[in-house]
């Protein structure tokens, strides 16, 4: 988890972040400096920083109006928390080869249930987001989230963090 956080912050460090929201000028730092600062942070501080970078990147990409940014960020944080809560129900880090057919079918059905819950949550929050941003911005938000996931997976695969095949949550 620690390496993922450092990786994510390195990815997001190139994004503009308000000086008022940060104690550090992440853009001006060298990667090694960022890494040292992040390693000294508690897990809670790293998670908070990651959320902040992600929110700022999404707000910047979508060009959310200043008057709507606080409401959007609050809603986006709720959405992310709910998605993560749903994803936590499925552990894809299992050794499927050693499962019997019954266990494997149970895991398969659970993956479908979790996937449906994620979709249902996305639909519910889409209605809420549309009260703050346009449909075009919402589509762009989903696209940006996909790009973030792909960047993270690409960097993890290129790095030495994990030699095992990449796993994806439903």
N, C-alpha and C positions, 0 to 999 in steps of 0.2 A: 504494500500500500504506500509506503514511504517513497519508493522509487517512482510509482505512478504519479504521486503528487508533484514530485520534482519535475518529472517529465511534462505534466500538464502545465505547470507554472512556466516552464521554459517555453512551451508552445504559446501560451497566452501572454508572455512577457512582451512580445512585440506589439501587442494591442495597446491602444492609448488608455491610460488609467488616470483618473483625476488625482492630482497631487494631494487634494484634501482627504481622499479616501485611503491613501497609502502613506506609510512612513518612509518608504524607499522609492527611489527612482529606478524602477525595474528596467526600463528601456535603456538607461545609460549604463547599467551594470554589465559586466562580462558574465557569461554563463557560470563560471566557477564561483564568482561572488554570489550570484543568486542561489546557487546550490548550497553554499556554506550557510547563508542566512536561513534558508528553508530547513536545513538539517538541524538547526538550533531551535526551531519552533516546536511547540507541542503538537500532537496530532490534531487537537481542536483548532489551533491557530492555522495549521496547514489547510484543514478542511474549509475554514472560514475564508482564508485567502483564495483558495481555489474557487469557491462559490462566487466570491467578489470578482475575480478575473473573468469567470464564465459569464456572469451577469453583465459586466461592463462590455465584454466582447459582443454579446447578443444585442444589447442596447445600441452599441455603436453600429453594428452590421445592419440593424433594422432601422436605424435613424429614428428612434422613438422620440416623440416630441418631449421637450423638457418638462412640460406640465404633466405628462403621463408617466414619466420615468419611475417615480416612487411607487405608484400603483402597479406598473408593469413588473418591476423588480420583486415586489411582494408576491404578486401572483405567480411569477416565474419560479420563485423559491418554493412556494407551496406545491406547484406542479412537479418540480424536481424531487422534492421530498416524498411526495405521493408515489411517483414513478419508482424511486429507489426503494420505498417500503414494499411495493408490489414485487419488484425484482428480487428482493431479499428472500422471498418465499421459495425461490428455485435455486438449488445449488447445482450448477453445471460442472462442478469440479470433481465429479464422481468418476469412478472407473467402471464404465458401462460394460466392458468386456467380461467383468466378473459377476455381472448381475444375471439372475435367472430371468426367464421370459416374463414372469409375473411382475418382478421388480422393475424391469425395463418398461413394461407397458404402463405401470403406475407412474414412472418418471415421465414418460411420453405424454400421458394425459395431464400430468401436472404442468408440463411445459405449455400445453395448449391452453389450460386454464389461466396460467400466468400471462400468456400472450394476449388472451382475450381481455383480461383485467387491465393490461397496459393500454390496449386499444380503447376500451371503454373509458378509462381515465383520460386518455388523450382527447376523445370526443367531448367529454364533459368540460375539460379545461379549454377546449377550442371555443366553446360558447362564451366562457368567461373572458378569454383573451380578445375575442372579437368586440367586446365592449370597450377595449383600451387601444387596440391596434387594428389595422385593416386586414382583410383576408390575404392580401398579397404579402403583408409583413408576417402574418402567421405562417404562410407557406415557406417564406424565407427563413423563419425561425427554425422550422423543422429541418429544412435543408442545411442550415448552419450547424445544427446539432449533429446531423449525420456526418458532416465534414469533420467536426471535432472528433467524433468517435473513430472515423477512418484515420485521421492524423495520429491519434493515440495508438491505434492498432498498428499502423505502419511504423511508428517510432519504436514500439515495443518489439516488433519483429526484426527491425534493423539493429536494435541494441542487444546487449548481452543480458538483459534483465531476465529473459525467460526463453529457454530453448525448446520448451514444449509447444505443441501447436496452440494457436490462439483459440480461446473459447469466446463465444458470444452468448449473451443472455437472450432469452426469448423476446 
